Amino acid sequence: MTERGEAAKADKVVGFLDEVTQDLVRGWAATPGRAEALLTRLFVDDVLVAEQRCREPRPDTKSIGAHPTGDCGFRFELPKERPLREGQRVRVVAASSQQELHGSPCVFRGAPVETSAHPRLFFMHIAKTAGTTLNEFLTPHFAPQRVLTHVESSQFRQHAGFGSRYDFLSGHVRLLAAEAHIDLRAFRWLTILREPFEHLASHLCWVRSIGIDQTNAFHRSHPEEIRQLSIEMQRVDFRRPTEVQDYLLRIGIHGRNLFHDCQTRYLVRADLSGGLDAAALDCAKRNLRRFDLVGTTEDLSAFLQHLCRMMNWEVPARTEWRNVHTERFGLDPTNPAMRAALAPFVRHDQALYRLATALAAPVA
């Protein structure tokens, strides 16, 4: 097709300029719903340097529905004798419409942004498992602009090239959602699980604490669903096992996703709003085995030792715990009556935690 013909039928183009180094400019571009390979043009300091049809494999774009096959990437390799210099302005546009891709233009700042002294890490941060402590330990090991510790608050679902911008990603995001929208193949995967009765008790008390003062900024900073749950919990006597169980039995869909086998739900489909069956547990176990490193909150020091050996880092002399919530409102998960009340809501988490302790081999 001629360029004029392509321009005549041009629709909205989606795409992303997601990697710029001294000798490489990479990304993707597509017309949603069409398999045709769009023509892209690379400009450096507003001078046309090269043009290319987008045919490179980008499976992440297929998973989000941006392209039928995922073969819509571009990869401009610059001549070794003419690498990018610091301060040069880089643009990539779709030839059919002259539309700038997301991330374009950008100014090259020197060293290649993709290089890293260590493997890239993805941490699936299950809430209330000491993840904040791990985030604070890991963050200083990477360049600040290459770190994102709250993926769930970002627009990762809208950008197919999202993951390439980071060396350390962390967040309260379920594995299958992360995989669907972020290319995690270049990352090593980490996660931490917690003893299920302690985890459920801690999670309940944390959410309840959000509603103690409904006028402060802390309360207002949470999503509406969380605020409503926290307000409801003010009327539940956490000292009484029957009241806690009754509340968990009548809780709505959002509450079930938070408190019914919460840890297992991080490893299965996001749309399982009801109870989890044996097939869901099997799926969660298979997915947990895919992680490069699994730890437990109860033995965080061993997890950190394994991680430091894997990354060739110095092992910390001691671990400072962060975001520790001590208010339990009288809820005691060691009380036999309370454990019996909570047991129906951690049945799958207990089985998954046993696997986690087996995968988290002791330090030699």
Order of alpha helices (4+ residues) and beta strands (2+ residues): alpha-beta-beta-beta-beta-beta-alpha-beta-beta-beta-beta-beta-alpha-beta-beta-alpha-beta-alpha-alpha-alpha-alpha-alpha-alpha-alpha-beta-alpha-alpha-alpha
